Amino acid sequence: MPEQEYDTVRAEVADRILTVTLNRPEKLNAFNPQMMADLLDVLDAADADDDIRVIVVTGAGRGFCAGADVSSGGSSFDHRKAGAWHRDTGGRVALRIFSSTKPVIAAINGPAAGVGASMTLPMDIRLASTSAKFGFVFARRGIVPESAASWFLPRAVGMQRAMEWVATGRVFGPEEALAAGLVRSVHPPEELLPAAYELAREIAENTSAISVALSRQMMWRMLGESHPMAAHRLDSRIMSQIGGGPDPVEGVQSFLAKRPPAFPGRVSKDMPPLYPWWQEEEFRPLEERAPASEGQG
């Protein structure tokens, strides 16, 4: 990943792990359009770099992200001029994280409110500091959940807890987040990033980049399917495409030889394209297929 200076984030690579630090500490890393642009650029660069295996996202200073920058006052959320053409900026980041080929770990080091909380929902694993606080505060600002949180949050914690947090808009601590499954673990501040990096290294050192990228997309996309047959069609198709490739061969050989694996596959050139295989004609149930035209057997 080429070195580049950003206005609102820092991007640093070490040990095949990209650390993205939200970097507006004087404003508790409040989210603004420039932060959106910077995050989109960083995520694009990370996907293009096969040497990056995992992304860790954290915040500079004492906050993770205090939410949208509302320094413009009451007009902060006024998008009426754009009308139907408006695209929520937090949602653009959330959808880009959703489509990432690299697993994303959130190391939530302090307050995460509004978009600061909802942008973590498409991240795959969330760790929190004992200093973290969470708030889906949209109703207290007279707006609705953004960053596609109405899709992500109920899937993360269930409808009952999601609606409680959104309807009250209250701020809650890391233990409540842990009990609800919003975060995977809670750590003293000085142990948060080491714990995130330990998990990231376990991924980077032991797994196939292609396997992780495909598995990530398979599981996220299956959240919207109504029947496990969709997953069966998808994993059957992918296994038929990659099963005889170099990564599965190396996976078995390294296991039998009791040595660390050295997977040769590169996501940028060796991974099957990510499109909805299970919607292809030959993978649809017979009753759902278009009728054959006359003259066809």
Salt bridges, closest charged atoms under 4 A:
ASP44 OD1 - ARG96 NE 2.72
ASP47 OD2 - ARG96 NH2 2.87
ASP50 OD2 - ARG266 NE 3.47
ASP51 OD1 - ARG266 NH1 3.68
ASP69 OD2 - ARG24 NH1 3.05
ASP78 OD2 - ARG80 NH2 2.86
ASP124 OD2 - ARG216 NE 2.73
GLU164 OE1 - ARG161 NE 3.88
GLU164 OE2 - ARG170 NH2 2.55
GLU176 OE2 - ARG170 NH2 2.68
GLU250 OE2 - ARG259 NH1 2.62
ASP270 OD2 - LYS269 NZ 3.47
GLU280 OE1 - ARG237 NH1 2.88
GLU281 OE1 - ARG284 NH1 3.05
GLU282 OE2 - ARG237 NH1 3.64
